[in-house]
Amino acid sequence: MGVMPINSLILTMSIPMMLSMMIQALYNIVDSIFVARISENALTAVSLAFPVQALIIGIAVGTGVGINALLSKSLGERDFEKVNKSAVNGLFLSWLSALLFFVAGLLFSEIYFKTQTGISEIIGYGRDYLSIVCIFSFAVFSQITFERLLSSTGKTFYTMISQMTGALVNIALDPIFIFGLFGVPKMGVKGAAIATIIGECCASLVALLFNLKVNKEIRFSFKKFRPDGKIIKSIYAVGIPSILMQCVGSFMIYGVNRILILFTSTANAVFGVFFRLQSFIFMPVFGMNSAIIPIIAFNYGARHRERIIKTIKLSVMYAACIMAVGLLLFQLIPHKMLLLFNATPEMLEIGVTAFRIMSTIYIFAGFCIVCISVMQAMGNAVQGLVVVSARQILVLLPAAWLLSLTGSLDAVWLAFPIAEVVSLVASIFFIRRLFATKLKQL
């Protein structure tokens, strides 16, 4: 990471991550496509569960980002004892987080849905789906942590293999468990959740094997393990802002769902479909960012200023290109995308307009995502949190609520481009400040 040409390094590390995360997004889409064949209420239930799923993944990824940044920086400084301690303490934190969701899944799944809707069928579907996802969340926490350990040492190809394994297992099991094929009992929405968990278990086992066999830079063992306060603090110094960003995102989705359901539950189904399809566009950018965080962190530790600047410039260019493709898809073929989810005429009428409005400034979003990752990699994750909070809580939710008072559902969707403009302005301000205060010092 300190000597390879930057463009080659970004592509070598990013492409496997991008492909694997696109596949991961694909199996979330496939989940919803199969669930939509049950009924629109089943699709709505899964859509309403999305904020909690996003929170689980966000905490896992946020902790992983902290592990990633600390571990890569320690490698750049050649502090191998700290590398190993970072890995072991990171695993401990991820499993502790999974325990909290285990308890939440047992006690609060039905209560969560009752705060959003009074439709008993949606509550029943949602409770069945969410309780399984939460109780067995140790699978996704293990998967993401083991994959982050691989990516922090540049072994993103193996991360791609583990994610592909989980995705293919999930996609294969979805129709079998949901519709009861090959003698398996028909489980409906529960089947979708079980297929997801089994896929995550398979992926985590594959990632663990790769860490044990090929990740020679890390030697982790829990023999005589004691939590290290300094290491945990360092992990969370970067990780907590990232986790809070995801908490903010989950709260935003929950809040928007509460606003949309006042119009019709079909709007919630549209919103859920949009986020799943959007993830297929955003995931390649997130995959690239997963690769550039250790690149920037390593070169920041090694004080290679020009390599950091070139990494940022190339990442922004690639992100803009990816988001431009997404913009074209959502503008030109929204109806075809909705029909994948067995859309009713009402869902098509609402969804086509929603898709086109919410995707209008995708290219700006790509720039903002890269800026936030740069802030995380260089120890300024709090600034990234400010950008996300300003976009989703201080602007998007109030704007969506105020626009809902017009009585027009179409007006509510305008809150998304409004919030993205604010995010763009904040990102430019903080990235300029970062250049002036940290990069010029190297």
N, C-alpha and C positions, 0 to 999 in steps of 0.2 A: 504493500500500500504506500510505501515511501519512494519507490523508484519506477514503477511501471507507468507508461504514458497514461495521462488522466483519462482520455476518451476511451482507450482500451480497457482501463481499469473499471470505469463506470459501466461499460457495456458487459464486461466479463462478469462483474458482480451483480449487475442489475437484471440482465435478461433472464437468468434462472428465477430470480425473485419475482419478476414481473409475470412470467409465465405461470409460476406456481400460485401467485395470488389471484391471477385471472381465473385459474381453474377453481380456486377456493370460492371466488365470487360466483362462478358458474354453478357450483353445486348448491349455493344458496338460492340461485335463480331456479334451478331444477326442482329443489324442494318446494318452492312456491308454485311452480307450474303444476306439479302433481297435486298439491294441496288444493289448488283452485279447481281441480276436477271433482273434488268432494262437494264444495259449495262456495258461494261468495262469502258466507259467514265464516267458513273455515279459513279462507284467505285473509279475511279481516282480522280474525283472532291471531293468526301468525304475524300479521302486520303490527298489531298492537303489542305483541310480545317483543318486537324488534328492539325497542330501547333497552330492555334488560339484557338481551343477547349482545347488543352493542357494548353495554357496560361491562359484561364479562370479558369480552374480547379486548375492550379498551384497557381494563386493569391488567390483563395478561400482557398486552403489547406494551403498555406504559412501563410496567416493571421490566419487561424485556428491553425496552429502549434504555432504561437506566443501567441494566446489566451490560448491554451492548456498548454504551458510551464509556463506562468505567473500564470494562475489560479491554476495549480497543485502545484507550488512552494508556492503560497499564502496559499493553504490548508495545506501544510506541516508546514508552519509557523503559522497557525491558525489565519491568518489575513482575517477575513470573509468580512470586508468592502471592501477590495481590490479585493476579489473574485467576488463580485457583480459588482463592477465598471469595472472589466476586461470583464465580460460577456456583459454588455451593450455597452461599447465602442467598443468591437469586432464586435457586430452586426452592429453598426453604420458604421464602416470601411468597412465591407463586402458589405453593400448596396450602399455605396459611390462608391466602385469599380464597382458594377453592372451598375451604372449610366454611367460610362465612356464607358463600352462596349455597352450600349444602343445607345449612340451617334455614336460609331465606326461602329456598325452594320447598322445603317441608311445610313452612308455616304461613307464607305470605302470597303464594301464587294466585289463589282465588281472590284474595283481598285486592291485589293489584288490578285485576280485571274489573272488579266491581267499582273501582274508582273512575273507570272510563266509560262503562256502558251498563245498561240494565237489561240487555238482550241475553237471555239465559243460554241460548245456543252458543253465542260467541264466548261467554264466560266459561262454559263447559269445555269447549275446544281449547281455549287459551290456557285454562288451568292444567289440562292434561299435557299440553305441549311444553309449557314453561317449567312445570315442576320437574320434568325429566331433564330438561336442559340444565337447570340449576343444580339439581342433586348430583348429577354426574359431570359437573363442570371441571373436575380435576383433570379430565381428559384433554380439554382444550388448553388449560393452564400448562400442563406438562408438554403438550405439543409445541406451543408457542415458545416456551422457555428453552426447550432443547433446540428448536430451530434458530433462536436468537444466538445461542452459544456457537452454532455452526456459522452463522452469518458474521458474527463478530471477528472470526478468524479468516474470513474471506471464502468460506466453503459454501457458497450459496447454491451451487449445483446440487449438493446433498439436501439442502432445504427444499429445493424444487421437487426432488424425488419423494420426500416425506409428505409434502403437501399434495402432490399428485396421487400418492397412495390413498390418503384420506379421502380426497375428492372422488376418486373412482369407486372406492368402496361405498361411499355414501350414495352416489348416483345409481350404482347397481342395486343397492338395497332399498332405495326409496319406493319404487313401484311394488316390490315384493312385499314389504311390510305395510304399505298404505292400503293396497288393494287385495292383499292376500293371495299371492301367486305361489305356485309350486308347493301347495299344501301348507303354507304358512298362514296362520289366522289373519283375517283382515283387521288391521288396527287403526286405520284412518290417520288422524292427526298425530296420535301417539306413535304410529309407525314412522312418521317423518322425523320425530325427535329421536327415536331409538336408532334409526339409520345414521343420523348425524353423530350421535355419541360413539357408535361403533367405528365410524370413519375416523373420528378424532383419536380414538384409542389406537387404531392401527397406525395412524400418522405419528403419534407420540412414540410408539415402540420402534418404528423405523428410524426416527430422529435420534432416539437414545442409542440405538445400535451404531449409527454413524458417528456419534460423539465418542463412543467407546473405541471404535475401530480406526477412525481416520482423523479425529480432531486431536492431534498430538500436542498442540500448544496448551491444551487444558488437561489437567489431571485432577478430577474432582472425586472426593471420597467423603462419606459422612462419618467415618470412624473418628471418635472423640470430637464430633462436631459441637461447637458452641456458636450461637449467633454472635456476629461481630458488629457491635454498634456503629463503628466508624464506617465499615463497608456498607451496612444497611443505610446509613445516613447518606453516603455518597450515591448509592443506587437511587434512592428516593429523591435526592436533590435534583436529578434529571427526570426520574420516573414519575414523581407525584404531579408535577405540572402536566405531563403527558396524560396521566390518569384523570386529572381534573378536567383536561380538555375533553376527554371522552365522556366524563360525567356531565359536562356542560352539553355535549352533543346529545346524549341520551335524554337529558331533561328537556332539551329543545324539541326532540321528536315526540316525547310524551306530551308536552304542552301543545304542540301543533295538532296532535291527534285529538286532544280534548276540544280544541277549537273546531276541527273538521267534523267531528261526530255530531255537533250541533246542527250541521247542515244535513248530512246523510252518512251512514256507515260505508256507503260505496266510496266516498271521498277518502276514507281511511284505507280502503283496499287499494285505491289508486296511489296514495302516498307511499304505502308499503311496497308496491310494485316498482314505483319510481326509484326508491332507495336501493332496491335490489339490483335493478338494471343500472343505476348510476354507479353502484359499486364495481360493476364490470369495467367501467371507464376509469374510475378513480383508483382501483386496485393496482394497475400498472404503475401509476404515479407513486402510490404508497410503497410498492415493491422497489422502485428506484430509490425512494427516500431511505428505505431500510438498508440499502447498499451504501448510499452516500453518507449516512450518519457515521459509520465506522471509518470511512475514508477521511472525512473531515476531522473527526476526533483524533485519529492516528496522526494526521499531518499537523494538527494543532499541538498535540503533545510533542511532535518532532520539530515544531516551529518552521514548517514549510509553507510560507505565506502564499506564494504564487500557485502552488498546487491546490490550495483551498479555494482561491479566487476562480481558477479555471474549472474546478469541480462545480462551483455554484453556477457559473455562466452556462456550462453545458447542461446541467440539470434543469435549469429554467427553460432552455431551448427544447429539450426533449419533453418536458411536462406540457409546454404550450402545444406541441405537435399532437400529443396524445389527446389532450382536451379538445383540440379542434376537431378531431375525428368524432369524439363524443357529441360535440355540438351539432355536427352534420346529421348524425343518426337521430338524435332527439327532435331535430327540426324537420327532417324529411320523411321519416317513417314511424311516427309515434303510434299510429293506429295498428301497424303490423306488430309492433313490440307489445302492445296491450293484448292483442289477440292470442299471443302465446299463453296468456293467463286466463283463457276462456272468458274474455271480457263480454259483459252484457252491453246492450245499446247504451244504457245509462252510464256504465263505466267508461265506454268509449267516448261519449260526449264530454264527460268531465275530464278524462285522462289526456286527450289530445291537446287541449288547451293548457292543462297543467304542465305537461311535459315540455311544451314549447316555451312557456314563460320561465320555468325554473332553470332551464338549461341555457338561458340567453348569454350569460357571461362566464361560461365554463373556463375560458382561457385565463381569466383573472384568477379563478380558483386554483389552477395549476401553479401559478406563480406564488400564491399565498402558501400553498402546501409546502413548496420547496423552502420558502423563507422560514417557516416554522421549524422544519427539520434542521436547518442551519443553526437556528437559535438553540435547539436542543443539543446538537453536537458540540457547540462551543460553550455550554454551561449557562446559557441564557434562556432556559426553558420557561421561566416565569413570563418573559415577554411574549412567547408563543401562546401561553395561557391567556394573556391579556387580549391578544388578537382574536382568539377563538371566542372568548367570553363576550367581547364587544360585538362580534358578528351574531352569535346565536342567542344570547340572553338579553343584552342591552338594546339590540336593534331588531333582530328577527322576530322574536316572540311578541314584543310590544307592537311592532308593525303589523304582524299577522292578526293580532287581537283588534287593533284599531280598524284595519281594513275589513275585518269580519263584521264590524258594526254597520257597514254599508249594505249588508244583506246579500252581497254578491260573493259566491264561492270563488269565482275567477279572480277577484281582487285579492283574496288571501294569498294566492300564489306569488303575487308581486313582491311580497315580503322577502323572498329569497334573493332576487337580484339586488334589491335595495341593500340587504345585509352584506352581500358580496362586495359591493362598492366600498362600504365602510371598512371591511376586512382588507381590501386592497390598499387603502390609504394608510391604515395602521401598519400593515406589513412593510410598506415602503419606508415609513418613518423609522421603524425599529431596525430594519436591515441596514439603513444608512448609518444609524447610530452604532450598530455593531461593527461596521467597517471602520468607523472613526475611532472607536475606543479599544478594540481588540486586534483587528487585523493589521492596523498600522503600527502596532507595537511589536509585531514579530520581526 
